[in-house]
């Protein structure tokens, strides 16, 4: 299989909640771009999926920070992926999709690669995307997820968890993601590309 392009989309919130724990995916994507800076240009404002968003367009990856609020990101992600297919005249098998998102069930800054079919673990952003993009509708499509741990409060009360994910990240937390997460995300992206190009 020829070298394929990969659309890498981070999930998070906007406005006053941009720096919250729930936006760890955005910070992870920025860290990844910095790590790959020799080939991956800085983020700039562009229009995708009908919205202005922060984009880094490199030779291999198109990295985009989702411009929507977390829980309603599905329609925009689906529209953007389909738009790229049309604009670049690609088949679904020729444009990979990787979603980078936070994960309450993992320790802070732990990075994991997750199959598209893996449990959403209650993540509303992932659920929104799954409702808008169905693998069965796009034979041969290559989609995956990369999660970034943010830990979770001991209490499982829904309201407490909701408040927790909206907490603003500390300087130390942002520094940890900026320093340690990018290389790990980059490794997972490389492995996914090798797997997909190998036809697995």
ZAGU-477544 format. One record per residue: residue number from 1; residue in one letter; x, y, z of N, C-alpha, C in turn. Coordinates in nm, 2 decimals, always signed. Example, Ala and Ser with C-alpha at 12.3 -4.5 7.8 and 13.67 -1.06 7.14 Angstrom:
<sites>
- pos;code;n.x;n.y;n.z;ca.x;ca.y;ca.z;c.x;c.y;c.z
- 1;a;+1.32;-0.57;+0.78;+1.23;-0.45;+0.78;+1.32;-0.33;+0.78
- 2;s;+1.28;-0.22;+0.71;+1.37;-0.11;+0.71;+1.29;+0.00;+0.79
</sites>
This chain:
<sites>
- pos;code;n.x;n.y;n.z;ca.x;ca.y;ca.z;c.x;c.y;c.z
- 1;x;+0.08;-0.12;+0.00;+0.00;+0.00;+0.00;+0.09;+0.12;+0.00
- 2;x;+0.05;+0.22;-0.08;+0.13;+0.35;-0.09;+0.12;+0.42;+0.05
- 3;x;+0.21;+0.52;+0.07;+0.21;+0.60;+0.19;+0.07;+0.67;+0.20
- 4;x;+0.01;+0.66;+0.32;-0.12;+0.72;+0.33;-0.11;+0.85;+0.42
- 5;x;-0.20;+0.93;+0.40;-0.21;+1.05;+0.49;-0.29;+1.02;+0.61
- 6;x;-0.26;+1.09;+0.72;-0.34;+1.07;+0.84;-0.39;+1.20;+0.90
- 7;x;-0.52;+1.21;+0.92;-0.58;+1.32;+0.99;-0.58;+1.29;+1.14
- 8;x;-0.51;+1.38;+1.21;-0.50;+1.36;+1.36;-0.58;+1.47;+1.42
- 9;x;-0.69;+1.44;+1.49;-0.78;+1.54;+1.55;-0.77;+1.52;+1.70
- 10;x;-0.75;+1.63;+1.77;-0.75;+1.63;+1.92;-0.89;+1.69;+1.96
- 11;x;-0.94;+1.63;+2.07;-1.06;+1.67;+2.13;-1.04;+1.76;+2.26
- 12;x;-1.12;+1.85;+2.28;-1.11;+1.94;+2.40;-1.22;+2.04;+2.40
- 13;x;-1.21;+2.14;+2.48;-1.31;+2.24;+2.49;-1.25;+2.37;+2.44
- 14;x;-1.33;+2.47;+2.43;-1.29;+2.60;+2.38;-1.32;+2.71;+2.48
- 15;x;-1.28;+2.83;+2.45;-1.30;+2.95;+2.53;-1.24;+2.94;+2.67
- 16;x;-1.31;+2.97;+2.78;-1.26;+2.96;+2.91;-1.22;+2.82;+2.96
- 17;x;-1.27;+2.72;+2.89;-1.24;+2.58;+2.93;-1.13;+2.52;+2.84
- 18;x;-1.06;+2.60;+2.76;-0.96;+2.54;+2.67;-0.84;+2.48;+2.75
- 19;x;-0.81;+2.53;+2.87;-0.69;+2.48;+2.94;-0.74;+2.38;+3.05
- 20;x;-0.86;+2.33;+3.04;-0.90;+2.23;+3.14;-0.84;+2.09;+3.12
- 21;x;-0.86;+2.00;+3.21;-0.81;+1.87;+3.20;-0.87;+1.80;+3.08
- 22;x;-1.00;+1.83;+3.06;-1.07;+1.77;+2.95;-1.01;+1.80;+2.81
- 23;x;-0.93;+1.90;+2.80;-0.86;+1.94;+2.68;-0.72;+1.89;+2.67
- 24;x;-0.69;+1.79;+2.75;-0.55;+1.73;+2.74;-0.52;+1.68;+2.60
- 25;x;-0.62;+1.64;+2.52;-0.59;+1.60;+2.38;-0.53;+1.72;+2.30
- 26;x;-0.58;+1.84;+2.32;-0.52;+1.95;+2.25;-0.38;+1.98;+2.29
- 27;x;-0.35;+1.97;+2.42;-0.21;+2.00;+2.46;-0.12;+1.88;+2.42
- 28;x;-0.17;+1.76;+2.41;-0.09;+1.65;+2.36;-0.06;+1.67;+2.21
- 29;x;-0.15;+1.72;+2.14;-0.13;+1.74;+1.99;-0.02;+1.85;+1.97
- 30;x;-0.03;+1.96;+2.05;+0.07;+2.06;+2.04;+0.21;+2.01;+2.08
- 31;x;+0.21;+1.92;+2.18;+0.34;+1.86;+2.22;+0.40;+1.78;+2.11
- 32;x;+0.31;+1.70;+2.04;+0.35;+1.62;+1.93;+0.40;+1.70;+1.81
- 33;x;+0.33;+1.81;+1.78;+0.38;+1.90;+1.67;+0.52;+1.95;+1.70
- 34;x;+0.54;+1.99;+1.82;+0.67;+2.04;+1.86;+0.78;+1.94;+1.85
- 35;x;+0.75;+1.81;+1.89;+0.84;+1.70;+1.88;+0.88;+1.67;+1.73
- 36;x;+0.78;+1.69;+1.64;+0.80;+1.66;+1.50;+0.83;+1.79;+1.42
- 37;x;+0.87;+1.90;+1.49;+0.88;+2.03;+1.43;+0.96;+2.04;+1.30
- 38;x;+1.06;+1.94;+1.29;+1.14;+1.95;+1.16;+1.06;+1.92;+1.04
- 39;x;+0.95;+1.85;+1.06;+0.86;+1.82;+0.94;+0.72;+1.87;+0.96
- 40;x;+0.68;+1.90;+1.08;+0.54;+1.94;+1.11;+0.54;+2.09;+1.15
- 41;x;+0.48;+2.18;+1.07;+0.48;+2.32;+1.09;+0.40;+2.36;+1.21
- 42;x;+0.42;+2.48;+1.27;+0.34;+2.53;+1.38;+0.19;+2.54;+1.34
- 43;x;+0.11;+2.54;+1.44;-0.04;+2.55;+1.42;-0.07;+2.69;+1.37
- 44;x;-0.16;+2.70;+1.28;-0.21;+2.83;+1.23;-0.36;+2.82;+1.21
- 45;x;-0.43;+2.93;+1.20;-0.58;+2.93;+1.19;-0.61;+2.90;+1.04
- 46;x;-0.69;+2.80;+1.02;-0.74;+2.76;+0.89;-0.89;+2.72;+0.90
- 47;x;-0.95;+2.70;+0.79;-1.09;+2.66;+0.79;-1.11;+2.52;+0.75
- 48;x;-1.17;+2.44;+0.83;-1.20;+2.30;+0.80;-1.33;+2.26;+0.86
- 49;x;-1.41;+2.18;+0.79;-1.54;+2.14;+0.84;-1.63;+2.26;+0.86
- 50;x;-1.61;+2.37;+0.79;-1.70;+2.49;+0.81;-1.66;+2.57;+0.93
- 51;x;-1.55;+2.54;+1.00;-1.52;+2.62;+1.12;-1.37;+2.66;+1.11
- 52;x;-1.34;+2.77;+1.18;-1.20;+2.81;+1.19;-1.14;+2.73;+1.30
- 53;x;-1.02;+2.68;+1.28;-0.96;+2.59;+1.38;-0.81;+2.60;+1.36
- 54;x;-0.74;+2.55;+1.46;-0.59;+2.55;+1.46;-0.54;+2.42;+1.39
- 55;x;-0.46;+2.44;+1.29;-0.42;+2.33;+1.20;-0.26;+2.33;+1.18
- 56;x;-0.21;+2.21;+1.18;-0.07;+2.20;+1.14;-0.07;+2.10;+1.03
- 57;x;-0.03;+2.15;+0.91;-0.04;+2.06;+0.78;+0.10;+2.02;+0.74
- 58;x;+0.14;+1.90;+0.77;+0.27;+1.85;+0.74;+0.26;+1.75;+0.62
- 59;x;+0.38;+1.69;+0.58;+0.38;+1.60;+0.46;+0.31;+1.47;+0.49
- 60;x;+0.30;+1.43;+0.62;+0.24;+1.30;+0.65;+0.11;+1.32;+0.73
- 61;x;+0.11;+1.42;+0.83;+0.00;+1.43;+0.92;-0.07;+1.57;+0.90
- 62;x;-0.20;+1.57;+0.90;-0.28;+1.69;+0.91;-0.33;+1.69;+1.05
- 63;x;-0.27;+1.78;+1.14;-0.31;+1.78;+1.28;-0.41;+1.90;+1.30
- 64;x;-0.53;+1.87;+1.36;-0.63;+1.97;+1.38;-0.68;+1.96;+1.52
- 65;x;-0.69;+2.08;+1.59;-0.76;+2.09;+1.72;-0.91;+2.11;+1.69
- 66;x;-0.99;+2.02;+1.73;-1.13;+2.03;+1.71;-1.18;+2.17;+1.77
- 67;x;-1.26;+2.24;+1.69;-1.30;+2.38;+1.73;-1.43;+2.37;+1.81
- 68;x;-1.49;+2.26;+1.82;-1.62;+2.25;+1.89;-1.60;+2.21;+2.04
- 69;x;-1.71;+2.23;+2.11;-1.70;+2.18;+2.25;-1.70;+2.02;+2.25
- 70;x;-1.64;+1.97;+2.35;-1.62;+1.82;+2.35;-1.74;+1.74;+2.32
- 71;x;-1.85;+1.76;+2.38;-1.96;+1.67;+2.37;-2.03;+1.67;+2.24
- 72;x;-2.00;+1.76;+2.15;-2.07;+1.77;+2.02;-1.97;+1.77;+1.91
- 73;x;-1.86;+1.70;+1.93;-1.75;+1.71;+1.83;-1.77;+1.61;+1.71
- 74;x;-1.87;+1.52;+1.72;-1.88;+1.41;+1.62;-1.91;+1.46;+1.48
- 75;x;-2.01;+1.55;+1.47;-2.05;+1.60;+1.34;-1.94;+1.67;+1.27
- 76;x;-1.86;+1.75;+1.34;-1.75;+1.83;+1.28;-1.64;+1.73;+1.24
- 77;x;-1.61;+1.64;+1.32;-1.50;+1.54;+1.29;-1.54;+1.47;+1.16
- 78;x;-1.67;+1.42;+1.15;-1.71;+1.34;+1.04;-1.71;+1.43;+0.91
- 79;x;-1.75;+1.56;+0.92;-1.75;+1.65;+0.81;-1.61;+1.68;+0.76
- 80;x;-1.52;+1.69;+0.85;-1.38;+1.73;+0.82;-1.31;+1.61;+0.75
- 81;x;-1.33;+1.49;+0.80;-1.27;+1.37;+0.74;-1.33;+1.35;+0.59
- 82;x;-1.46;+1.36;+0.58;-1.52;+1.35;+0.45;-1.47;+1.46;+0.35
- 83;x;-1.46;+1.58;+0.40;-1.41;+1.69;+0.32;-1.27;+1.67;+0.27
- 84;x;-1.19;+1.61;+0.36;-1.05;+1.58;+0.31;-1.05;+1.48;+0.21
- 85;x;-1.13;+1.38;+0.22;-1.14;+1.27;+0.11;-1.18;+1.34;-0.02
- 86;x;-1.27;+1.43;-0.02;-1.31;+1.49;-0.15;-1.21;+1.58;-0.20
- 87;x;-1.15;+1.67;-0.11;-1.05;+1.77;-0.16;-0.93;+1.70;-0.21
- 88;x;-0.89;+1.59;-0.16;-0.76;+1.52;-0.20;-0.79;+1.40;-0.29
- 89;x;-0.92;+1.38;-0.32;-0.96;+1.27;-0.41;-0.90;+1.14;-0.36
- 90;x;-0.93;+1.11;-0.24;-0.88;+0.99;-0.17;-1.00;+0.89;-0.14
- 91;x;-0.96;+0.77;-0.14;-1.05;+0.66;-0.09;-1.04;+0.65;+0.06
- 92;x;-1.15;+0.60;+0.13;-1.14;+0.59;+0.27;-1.02;+0.52;+0.33
- 93;x;-0.97;+0.42;+0.25;-0.85;+0.35;+0.29;-0.72;+0.43;+0.28
- 94;x;-0.73;+0.55;+0.21;-0.61;+0.63;+0.19;-0.60;+0.75;+0.28
- 95;x;-0.69;+0.76;+0.37;-0.69;+0.87;+0.47;-0.72;+0.82;+0.61
- 96;x;-0.61;+0.79;+0.69;-0.63;+0.75;+0.82;-0.69;+0.86;+0.91
- 97;x;-0.75;+0.82;+1.02;-0.81;+0.91;+1.12;-0.77;+0.86;+1.26
- 98;x;-0.71;+0.95;+1.33;-0.67;+0.93;+1.47;-0.72;+1.04;+1.56
- 99;x;-0.80;+1.00;+1.66;-0.86;+1.09;+1.76;-0.77;+1.09;+1.88
- 100;x;-0.72;+1.20;+1.93;-0.64;+1.22;+2.05;-0.73;+1.28;+2.16
- 101;x;-0.75;+1.21;+2.27;-0.85;+1.26;+2.37;-0.80;+1.22;+2.51
- 102;x;-0.86;+1.29;+2.61;-0.82;+1.26;+2.75;-0.89;+1.13;+2.79
- 103;x;-0.83;+1.07;+2.90;-0.88;+0.95;+2.96;-0.88;+0.95;+3.11
- 104;x;-1.00;+0.95;+3.17;-1.01;+0.95;+3.31;-0.96;+0.82;+3.38
- 105;x;-0.96;+0.71;+3.31;-0.92;+0.59;+3.36;-0.77;+0.56;+3.37
- 106;x;-0.69;+0.65;+3.32;-0.55;+0.63;+3.32;-0.48;+0.74;+3.40
- 107;x;-0.36;+0.70;+3.45;-0.28;+0.80;+3.53;-0.24;+0.92;+3.44
- 108;x;-0.22;+1.03;+3.51;-0.19;+1.15;+3.43;-0.07;+1.13;+3.34
- 109;x;-0.09;+1.18;+3.21;+0.01;+1.18;+3.11;+0.04;+1.04;+3.06
- 110;x;-0.03;+0.93;+3.10;+0.00;+0.80;+3.04;-0.07;+0.80;+2.90
- 111;x;+0.00;+0.76;+2.80;-0.05;+0.75;+2.67;-0.07;+0.61;+2.62
- 112;x;-0.19;+0.59;+2.56;-0.22;+0.46;+2.51;-0.29;+0.46;+2.37
- 113;x;-0.25;+0.37;+2.29;-0.32;+0.35;+2.16;-0.44;+0.26;+2.18
- 114;x;-0.55;+0.30;+2.13;-0.68;+0.23;+2.15;-0.74;+0.20;+2.01
- 115;x;-0.79;+0.08;+1.99;-0.86;+0.04;+1.87;-0.99;+0.12;+1.86
- 116;x;-1.03;+0.15;+1.74;-1.16;+0.22;+1.72;-1.27;+0.15;+1.79
- 117;x;-1.27;+0.02;+1.79;-1.38;-0.06;+1.85;-1.37;-0.07;+2.00
- 118;x;-1.26;-0.02;+2.06;-1.25;-0.02;+2.21;-1.36;+0.06;+2.28
- 119;x;-1.38;+0.03;+2.40;-1.49;+0.10;+2.48;-1.46;+0.25;+2.49
- 120;x;-1.56;+0.32;+2.48;-1.55;+0.47;+2.49;-1.53;+0.51;+2.64
- 121;x;-1.55;+0.42;+2.73;-1.54;+0.44;+2.87;-1.62;+0.56;+2.92
- 122;x;-1.73;+0.58;+2.86;-1.81;+0.69;+2.90;-1.77;+0.83;+2.85
- 123;x;-1.67;+0.84;+2.76;-1.62;+0.96;+2.71;-1.72;+1.02;+2.61
- 124;x;-1.78;+1.14;+2.64;-1.88;+1.19;+2.56;-1.84;+1.24;+2.42
- 125;x;-1.71;+1.28;+2.41;-1.66;+1.32;+2.28;-1.64;+1.20;+2.19
- 126;x;-1.59;+1.09;+2.24;-1.58;+0.97;+2.17;-1.71;+0.92;+2.13
- 127;x;-1.81;+0.92;+2.22;-1.94;+0.87;+2.19;-2.00;+0.96;+2.07
- 128;x;-1.98;+1.09;+2.08;-2.03;+1.18;+1.97;-1.98;+1.14;+1.84
- 129;x;-1.85;+1.11;+1.83;-1.78;+1.07;+1.71;-1.84;+0.94;+1.66
- 130;x;-1.85;+0.84;+1.75;-1.90;+0.71;+1.71;-2.04;+0.72;+1.65
- 131;x;-2.12;+0.81;+1.70;-2.25;+0.83;+1.65;-2.25;+0.89;+1.51
- 132;x;-2.15;+0.96;+1.47;-2.14;+1.03;+1.34;-2.06;+0.96;+1.24
- 133;x;-1.97;+0.87;+1.28;-1.89;+0.80;+1.19;-1.90;+0.65;+1.21
- 134;x;-1.95;+0.57;+1.12;-1.96;+0.43;+1.13;-1.87;+0.36;+1.03
- 135;x;-1.78;+0.27;+1.09;-1.69;+0.20;+1.01;-1.76;+0.12;+0.90
- 136;x;-1.88;+0.07;+0.93;-1.95;-0.01;+0.83;-1.99;+0.06;+0.70
- 137;x;-2.00;+0.20;+0.72;-2.03;+0.28;+0.60;-1.91;+0.31;+0.51
- 138;x;-1.79;+0.28;+0.56;-1.67;+0.32;+0.49;-1.57;+0.20;+0.49
- 139;x;-1.60;+0.10;+0.40;-1.52;-0.02;+0.39;-1.37;+0.02;+0.37
- 140;x;-1.28;-0.04;+0.45;-1.14;-0.02;+0.43;-1.09;+0.10;+0.51
- 141;x;-1.17;+0.18;+0.57;-1.13;+0.29;+0.65;-1.04;+0.25;+0.76
- 142;x;-0.94;+0.34;+0.79;-0.84;+0.30;+0.90;-0.85;+0.41;+1.00
- 143;x;-0.92;+0.38;+1.11;-0.94;+0.48;+1.22;-0.89;+0.42;+1.35
- 144;x;-0.84;+0.51;+1.44;-0.79;+0.46;+1.57;-0.80;+0.58;+1.67
- 145;x;-0.76;+0.55;+1.79;-0.76;+0.66;+1.90;-0.64;+0.65;+1.98
- 146;x;-0.59;+0.76;+2.03;-0.48;+0.77;+2.12;-0.53;+0.85;+2.25
- 147;x;-0.52;+0.78;+2.36;-0.58;+0.85;+2.48;-0.46;+0.90;+2.57
- 148;x;-0.49;+1.01;+2.64;-0.39;+1.07;+2.73;-0.45;+1.07;+2.87
- 149;x;-0.39;+1.01;+2.96;-0.45;+1.00;+3.10;-0.46;+1.13;+3.17
- 150;x;-0.56;+1.15;+3.25;-0.57;+1.27;+3.33;-0.61;+1.23;+3.47
- 151;x;-0.61;+1.10;+3.50;-0.64;+1.06;+3.64;-0.79;+1.09;+3.67
- 152;x;-0.83;+1.06;+3.79;-0.97;+1.09;+3.82;-0.99;+1.10;+3.97
- 153;x;-1.09;+1.18;+4.02;-1.11;+1.19;+4.16;-1.15;+1.05;+4.22
- 154;x;-1.12;+1.03;+4.35;-1.16;+0.91;+4.41;-1.31;+0.88;+4.40
- 155;x;-1.39;+0.99;+4.43;-1.53;+0.97;+4.42;-1.58;+0.95;+4.28
- 156;x;-1.68;+0.87;+4.26;-1.73;+0.84;+4.13;-1.86;+0.92;+4.10
- 157;x;-1.90;+1.01;+4.19;-2.02;+1.09;+4.17;-2.00;+1.17;+4.04
- 158;x;-2.11;+1.16;+3.96;-2.11;+1.22;+3.82;-2.08;+1.37;+3.83
- 159;x;-2.14;+1.44;+3.92;-2.11;+1.58;+3.93;-1.97;+1.62;+3.97
- 160;x;-1.92;+1.54;+4.06;-1.78;+1.56;+4.10;-1.68;+1.53;+3.98
- 161;x;-1.71;+1.43;+3.91;-1.62;+1.40;+3.79;-1.63;+1.51;+3.69
- 162;x;-1.75;+1.56;+3.67;-1.77;+1.66;+3.57;-1.69;+1.79;+3.61
- 163;x;-1.70;+1.82;+3.74;-1.62;+1.94;+3.79;-1.47;+1.91;+3.77
- 164;x;-1.43;+1.79;+3.80;-1.29;+1.75;+3.79;-1.23;+1.78;+3.65
- 165;x;-1.30;+1.73;+3.55;-1.24;+1.74;+3.41;-1.24;+1.88;+3.36
- 166;x;-1.32;+1.97;+3.43;-1.32;+2.11;+3.39;-1.22;+2.19;+3.47
- 167;x;-1.15;+2.13;+3.56;-1.05;+2.20;+3.64;-0.94;+2.25;+3.54
- 168;x;-0.89;+2.37;+3.56;-0.78;+2.42;+3.48;-0.65;+2.34;+3.52
- 169;x;-0.58;+2.30;+3.41;-0.45;+2.23;+3.43;-0.35;+2.33;+3.50
- 170;x;-0.27;+2.27;+3.59;-0.17;+2.34;+3.66;-0.05;+2.36;+3.56
- 171;x;+0.04;+2.45;+3.59;+0.16;+2.47;+3.51;+0.24;+2.34;+3.50
- 172;x;+0.25;+2.27;+3.62;+0.33;+2.15;+3.62;+0.26;+2.04;+3.53
- 173;x;+0.13;+2.03;+3.53;+0.06;+1.94;+3.44;+0.08;+1.97;+3.30
- 174;x;+0.07;+2.10;+3.26;+0.10;+2.14;+3.12;+0.24;+2.11;+3.08
- 175;x;+0.33;+2.14;+3.17;+0.47;+2.11;+3.14;+0.50;+1.96;+3.12
- 176;x;+0.43;+1.88;+3.20;+0.45;+1.73;+3.19;+0.40;+1.68;+3.05
- 177;x;+0.28;+1.73;+3.01;+0.23;+1.69;+2.88;+0.32;+1.74;+2.77
- 178;x;+0.37;+1.87;+2.78;+0.45;+1.93;+2.68;+0.58;+1.86;+2.66
- 179;x;+0.64;+1.81;+2.77;+0.77;+1.74;+2.77;+0.76;+1.59;+2.74
- 180;x;+0.66;+1.52;+2.79;+0.67;+1.38;+2.79;+0.57;+1.31;+2.69
- 181;x;+0.46;+1.38;+2.66;+0.35;+1.31;+2.59;+0.38;+1.31;+2.43
- 182;x;+0.43;+1.42;+2.38;+0.45;+1.43;+2.24;+0.53;+1.31;+2.18
- 183;x;+0.64;+1.28;+2.23;+0.72;+1.16;+2.18;+0.64;+1.03;+2.18
- 184;x;+0.56;+1.01;+2.28;+0.48;+0.89;+2.29;+0.37;+0.89;+2.18
- 185;x;+0.31;+1.00;+2.17;+0.20;+1.01;+2.06;+0.27;+0.99;+1.93
- 186;x;+0.38;+1.05;+1.90;+0.45;+1.03;+1.78;+0.48;+0.88;+1.75
- 187;x;+0.53;+0.81;+1.85;+0.56;+0.67;+1.84;+0.44;+0.59;+1.80
- 188;x;+0.32;+0.62;+1.86;+0.20;+0.55;+1.83;+0.16;+0.58;+1.69
- 189;x;+0.17;+0.70;+1.64;+0.13;+0.74;+1.51;+0.22;+0.67;+1.41
- 190;x;+0.35;+0.66;+1.43;+0.44;+0.59;+1.34;+0.40;+0.44;+1.33
- 191;x;+0.37;+0.38;+1.45;+0.33;+0.24;+1.45;+0.20;+0.21;+1.38
- 192;x;+0.11;+0.30;+1.39;-0.02;+0.29;+1.32;+0.00;+0.30;+1.17
- 193;x;+0.08;+0.40;+1.13;+0.10;+0.41;+0.99;+0.17;+0.29;+0.93
- 194;x;+0.27;+0.23;+1.00;+0.33;+0.11;+0.95;+0.23;-0.01;+0.94
- 195;x;+0.15;-0.02;+1.04;+0.05;-0.12;+1.05;-0.05;-0.11;+0.93
- 196;x;-0.10;+0.01;+0.91;-0.20;+0.04;+0.81;-0.14;+0.02;+0.67
- 197;x;-0.02;+0.07;+0.65;+0.05;+0.06;+0.52;+0.09;-0.08;+0.49
- 198;x;+0.10;-0.16;+0.60;+0.13;-0.31;+0.58;+0.00;-0.39;+0.55
- 199;x;-0.11;-0.32;+0.55;-0.23;-0.39;+0.52;-0.30;-0.46;+0.63
- 200;x;-0.26;-0.44;+0.75;-0.31;-0.51;+0.87;-0.45;-0.45;+0.91
</sites>
